[in-house]
Amino acid sequence: MGGGNGQKSMMARQKHMEKQKAAKGSQLDSNKKAMTIQVVFLHALAALLLILFGI
């Protein structure tokens, strides 16, 4: 019927490995994208403040 603890552990390891494969990629790339979005937002905010308040 049911499997033992060893079998359950093996299945858990396999699931974990599959998740790791799916999440593969450079974290630096995603950090660069986030930084670009942040910079664009701050530039837009600065331009808006300049227009509204003449700062």
Backbone as ProteinMPNN parsed JSONL, in Angstrom:
{"seq_chain_A": "MGGGNGQKSMMARQKHMEKQKAAKGSQLDSNKKAMTIQVVFLHALAALLLILFGI", "coords_chain_A": {"N_chain_A": [[0.814, -1.181, 0.0], [0.961, 1.922, 1.123], [3.908, 3.978, 0.822], [7.186, 3.949, 2.315], [9.069, 6.024, 4.649], [11.445, 6.634, 3.325], [10.728, 6.564, 0.646], [8.924, 8.674, 0.525], [10.608, 10.785, 1.151], [12.311, 10.746, -1.05], [10.545, 11.474, -3.097], [9.927, 14.054, -2.256], [12.432, 15.265, -2.515], [12.745, 15.11, -5.29], [10.652, 16.764, -6.182], [11.52, 19.179, -5.132], [13.902, 19.551, -6.553], [12.866, 19.876, -9.13], [11.513, 22.279, -8.845], [13.687, 23.949, -8.388], [14.967, 23.829, -10.847], [13.092, 25.1, -12.463], [13.164, 27.674, -11.459], [15.566, 28.597, -12.229], [18.087, 30.82, -13.403], [19.523, 34.059, -13.81], [19.884, 35.993, -10.974], [20.862, 38.484, -10.979], [20.022, 39.577, -13.399], [17.247, 39.93, -12.98], [17.402, 41.743, -10.904], [18.546, 43.941, -12.203], [16.475, 44.629, -13.949], [14.505, 45.396, -12.111], [15.769, 47.594, -10.975], [15.891, 49.308, -13.164], [13.185, 49.869, -13.581], [12.658, 51.226, -11.212], [14.327, 53.485, -11.485], [13.21, 54.727, -13.744], [10.694, 55.371, -12.733], [11.4, 57.182, -10.674], [12.556, 59.241, -12.167], [10.34, 60.112, -13.607], [8.763, 61.023, -11.493], [10.37, 63.106, -10.517], [10.295, 64.826, -12.732], [7.591, 65.463, -12.75], [7.327, 66.803, -10.291], [8.931, 68.983, -10.854], [7.466, 70.233, -12.856], [5.047, 70.815, -11.503], [5.754, 72.258, -9.142], [7.98, 73.736, -9.714], [10.468, 73.151, -8.724]], "CA_chain_A": [[0.0, 0.0, 0.0], [1.7, 3.18, 1.194], [5.362, 3.912, 0.797], [7.855, 4.264, 3.568], [9.63, 7.369, 4.765], [12.461, 6.811, 2.291], [10.048, 6.849, -0.613], [8.37, 10.03, 0.64], [11.736, 11.719, 1.094], [12.782, 10.779, -2.427], [9.577, 12.262, -3.862], [10.092, 15.45, -1.851], [13.667, 15.746, -3.139], [12.502, 15.281, -6.721], [9.832, 17.966, -6.351], [12.372, 20.329, -4.834], [14.824, 19.713, -7.676], [12.102, 20.407, -10.255], [11.275, 23.697, -8.566], [14.958, 24.649, -8.553], [15.215, 23.936, -12.284], [12.171, 26.089, -13.011], [13.538, 29.007, -10.972], [16.936, 28.891, -12.633], [18.279, 32.079, -14.107], [20.385, 34.979, -13.085], [19.214, 36.945, -10.095], [21.36, 39.798, -11.373], [19.16, 40.085, -14.463], [15.997, 40.422, -12.408], [17.735, 42.941, -10.13], [18.736, 45.037, -13.156], [15.15, 45.03, -14.422], [13.849, 46.113, -11.02], [16.447, 48.88, -10.832], [15.478, 50.129, -14.295], [11.824, 50.324, -13.292], [12.758, 52.199, -10.13], [14.931, 54.703, -12.026], [12.216, 55.356, -14.618], [9.671, 55.944, -11.86], [11.944, 58.35, -9.983], [12.711, 60.309, -13.155], [9.0, 60.634, -13.875], [8.36, 61.765, -10.301], [11.143, 64.348, -10.501], [9.767, 65.686, -13.787], [6.28, 65.926, -12.298], [7.559, 67.812, -9.254], [9.48, 70.156, -11.528], [6.364, 70.895, -13.551], [4.047, 71.308, -10.555], [6.245, 73.182, -8.123], [9.122, 74.486, -10.203], [11.598, 72.887, -7.822]], "C_chain_A": [[0.867, 1.257, 0.0], [3.195, 2.959, 1.173], [5.935, 4.252, 2.159], [8.389, 5.686, 3.568], [10.667, 7.646, 3.687], [11.847, 7.194, 0.961], [9.477, 8.275, -0.603], [9.477, 11.071, 0.53], [12.25, 11.86, -0.331], [11.839, 11.625, -3.29], [9.719, 13.752, -3.53], [11.347, 16.046, -2.478], [13.466, 16.003, -4.63], [11.678, 16.537, -6.99], [10.673, 19.219, -6.14], [13.331, 20.597, -5.991], [14.112, 20.294, -8.892], [11.825, 21.893, -10.066], [12.544, 24.507, -8.777], [15.282, 24.832, -10.034], [14.346, 25.025, -12.893], [12.585, 27.503, -12.625], [14.936, 29.409, -11.403], [16.988, 30.179, -13.437], [19.096, 32.995, -13.227], [19.558, 35.926, -12.231], [19.673, 38.361, -10.439], [20.491, 40.408, -12.463], [17.866, 40.649, -13.899], [16.247, 41.662, -11.56], [17.919, 44.15, -11.045], [17.39, 45.548, -13.66], [14.423, 45.842, -13.359], [14.467, 47.495, -10.846], [16.033, 49.822, -11.952], [14.089, 50.694, -14.061], [11.854, 51.416, -12.23], [13.306, 53.534, -10.65], [13.932, 55.444, -12.906], [11.144, 56.036, -13.779], [10.181, 57.221, -11.187], [12.166, 59.521, -10.94], [11.359, 60.938, -13.465], [8.507, 61.47, -12.698], [9.088, 63.109, -10.235], [10.621, 65.326, -11.55], [8.417, 66.265, -13.382], [6.424, 67.013, -11.235], [8.09, 69.107, -9.862], [8.371, 70.948, -12.212], [5.406, 71.54, -12.548], [4.57, 72.424, -9.66], [7.436, 74.02, -8.576], [10.354, 74.321, -9.333], [12.854, 72.664, -8.634]], "O_chain_A": [[1.444, 1.61, -1.028], [3.679, 1.868, 1.475], [5.244, 4.776, 3.033], [8.19, 6.447, 2.621], [10.76, 8.768, 3.189], [12.374, 8.039, 0.237], [9.544, 8.986, -1.605], [9.304, 12.11, -0.107], [12.586, 12.959, -0.77], [12.298, 12.407, -4.123], [9.639, 14.603, -4.416], [11.337, 17.194, -2.922], [13.959, 16.995, -5.167], [11.971, 17.287, -7.921], [10.551, 20.196, -6.88], [13.545, 21.751, -6.365], [14.683, 21.115, -9.61], [11.895, 22.67, -11.018], [12.49, 25.627, -9.285], [15.811, 25.871, -10.432], [14.806, 25.787, -13.743], [12.373, 28.438, -13.398], [15.439, 30.452, -10.985], [16.008, 30.561, -14.076], [19.321, 32.723, -12.048], [18.639, 36.58, -12.724], [18.943, 39.325, -10.209], [20.246, 41.615, -12.461], [17.434, 41.731, -14.298], [15.393, 42.546, -11.499], [17.499, 45.257, -10.706], [17.187, 46.756, -13.784], [13.798, 46.857, -13.666], [13.751, 48.464, -10.593], [15.842, 51.015, -11.714], [13.846, 51.874, -14.315], [11.149, 52.418, -12.346], [12.796, 54.594, -10.287], [13.821, 56.667, -12.818], [10.732, 57.155, -14.083], [9.47, 58.225, -11.139], [11.98, 60.676, -10.554], [11.249, 62.159, -13.572], [7.895, 62.52, -12.898], [8.477, 64.132, -9.928], [10.517, 66.523, -11.285], [8.136, 67.434, -13.646], [5.722, 68.023, -11.275], [7.729, 70.199, -9.422], [8.343, 72.177, -12.152], [5.0, 72.688, -12.73], [3.886, 73.426, -9.451], [7.848, 74.935, -7.862], [11.177, 75.228, -9.218], [13.921, 72.426, -8.068]]}, "name": "protein", "num_of_chains": 1, "seq": "MGGGNGQKSMMARQKHMEKQKAAKGSQLDSNKKAMTIQVVFLHALAALLLILFGI"}
